[in-house]
Amino acid sequence: WKEHSMIFAMPSKPGEFSRFDFPDVLPAPLNGIWAILKNNEMLTWPEKVRFAIGLLPAMLGGQAYVEAQDGLSVKEWMKKQGIPERVTDEVFIAMSKALNFINPDELSMQCILIALNRFLQEKHGSKMAFLDGNPPERLCMPVVDHIQSLGGEVRLNSRLQKINLNDDGTVKSFTLSNGNVVEGDAYVIAAPVDILKLLLPEEWKEIPYFKKLDKLVGVPVINVHIWFDRKLKNTYDHLLFSRSPLLSVYADMSVTCKEYYDPNRSMLELVFAPAEEWIGCSDSEIIEATMKELAKLFPDEIAADQSK
């Protein structure tokens, strides 16, 4: 677990950061209110007041209000509530990209309000943590071990190819990509929404429950890893919000993650999003664009042309 803070890069001041620090001695929502009030670099006092007033319906209306905002984008909701546009520019572009990898004019305000409600209700709701090693070993393998310890079986390289149905429309079996047919008492599918749409049987597509999938669209995201031959100084032991047009969040894994620790060299892991226009580009084009953004975040240490 990292210290309870949210750290944002300052595009207007290359190389500098602005922090929201949540004091551990205060309960929610007081710790969040304190963090916002103490930060005077991103929002002015009038903006904070108008933002707080705009949030009141969400705080008082509860879950019913949150669900009713699904049809509004973040930008539309902010305008409706009379919240200054600079609040969106300073905070919610970064927050939208961190939560759903898209910009606030495309993201449903419901997503933001769900996150904000958690921040306001749970003391550690916005606290961040990193795995101490690579995900296959430190996240996936413990899950596999647990399943196997209970008598379960995990089959690799066996993707779902077809959902076979009974005459009454219930699931009869799954056909896997290796040709095997699997039968069970219950079936769970964990797949990207675009793949699930392709797998969905024709008999299910007009059922109201599955019809809701029509509104869900997959969001392309690119994960970029860059190894440097030296240690970057302008980093934190934390997740950082880049506030860049191309990058969402990033971290120096040589500092934040035990397995990648290196006192002499940095390894940056970055989320490149929104990535819809970039997903078909070559690795070299993506790296070139990333380095241009990093030159703004590390003006004294990185140059886009790699001259430093």
VENTA-V661614 format. One record per residue. RES is the residue in three letters. SS is DSSP state (a for helix, b for strand, c for the rest). Layout:
# VENTA-V661614
res->[RES;RES]
ss->[SS;SS]
This chain:
# VENTA-V661614
res->[TRP;LYS;GLU;HIS;SER;MET;ILE;PHE;ALA;MET;PRO;SER;LYS;PRO;GLY;GLU;PHE;SER;ARG;PHE;ASP;PHE;PRO;ASP;VAL;LEU;PRO;ALA;PRO;LEU;ASN;GLY;ILE;TRP;ALA;ILE;LEU;LYS;ASN;ASN;GLU;MET;LEU;THR;TRP;PRO;GLU;LYS;VAL;ARG;PHE;ALA;ILE;GLY;LEU;LEU;PRO;ALA;MET;LEU;GLY;GLY;GLN;ALA;TYR;VAL;GLU;ALA;GLN;ASP;GLY;LEU;SER;VAL;LYS;GLU;TRP;MET;LYS;LYS;GLN;GLY;ILE;PRO;GLU;ARG;VAL;THR;ASP;GLU;VAL;PHE;ILE;ALA;MET;SER;LYS;ALA;LEU;ASN;PHE;ILE;ASN;PRO;ASP;GLU;LEU;SER;MET;GLN;CYS;ILE;LEU;ILE;ALA;LEU;ASN;ARG;PHE;LEU;GLN;GLU;LYS;HIS;GLY;SER;LYS;MET;ALA;PHE;LEU;ASP;GLY;ASN;PRO;PRO;GLU;ARG;LEU;CYS;MET;PRO;VAL;VAL;ASP;HIS;ILE;GLN;SER;LEU;GLY;GLY;GLU;VAL;ARG;LEU;ASN;SER;ARG;LEU;GLN;LYS;ILE;ASN;LEU;ASN;ASP;ASP;GLY;THR;VAL;LYS;SER;PHE;THR;LEU;SER;ASN;GLY;ASN;VAL;VAL;GLU;GLY;ASP;ALA;TYR;VAL;ILE;ALA;ALA;PRO;VAL;ASP;ILE;LEU;LYS;LEU;LEU;LEU;PRO;GLU;GLU;TRP;LYS;GLU;ILE;PRO;TYR;PHE;LYS;LYS;LEU;ASP;LYS;LEU;VAL;GLY;VAL;PRO;VAL;ILE;ASN;VAL;HIS;ILE;TRP;PHE;ASP;ARG;LYS;LEU;LYS;ASN;THR;TYR;ASP;HIS;LEU;LEU;PHE;SER;ARG;SER;PRO;LEU;LEU;SER;VAL;TYR;ALA;ASP;MET;SER;VAL;THR;CYS;LYS;GLU;TYR;TYR;ASP;PRO;ASN;ARG;SER;MET;LEU;GLU;LEU;VAL;PHE;ALA;PRO;ALA;GLU;GLU;TRP;ILE;GLY;CYS;SER;ASP;SER;GLU;ILE;ILE;GLU;ALA;THR;MET;LYS;GLU;LEU;ALA;LYS;LEU;PHE;PRO;ASP;GLU;ILE;ALA;ALA;ASP;GLN;SER;LYS]
ss->[c;c;c;c;b;b;b;b;b;c;c;c;c;c;c;c;b;b;b;b;b;c;c;c;c;c;c;c;c;a;a;a;a;a;a;a;a;a;c;c;c;c;c;c;a;a;a;a;a;a;a;a;a;a;a;a;a;a;a;a;a;a;a;a;a;a;a;a;c;c;c;c;b;a;a;a;a;a;a;a;c;c;c;c;a;a;a;a;a;a;a;a;a;a;a;a;a;a;a;a;c;c;c;c;c;c;c;b;a;a;a;a;a;a;a;a;a;a;a;a;a;c;c;c;c;c;c;c;c;c;c;c;c;c;a;a;a;a;a;a;a;a;a;a;a;a;a;a;a;c;c;c;c;c;c;c;c;c;c;b;b;b;b;b;b;c;c;c;c;c;b;b;b;b;b;b;c;c;c;c;b;b;c;c;c;c;c;c;c;c;c;c;a;a;a;a;a;a;a;c;c;a;a;a;c;c;c;a;a;a;a;a;a;a;a;c;c;c;c;c;c;b;b;b;b;b;b;c;c;c;c;c;c;c;c;c;c;c;c;b;b;c;c;c;c;c;b;b;b;b;b;b;a;a;a;a;c;c;c;c;c;c;c;c;c;c;b;b;b;b;b;b;c;c;c;c;c;c;c;c;c;c;a;a;a;a;a;a;a;a;a;a;a;a;a;a;a;c;c;c;c;c;c;c;c;c;c;c]
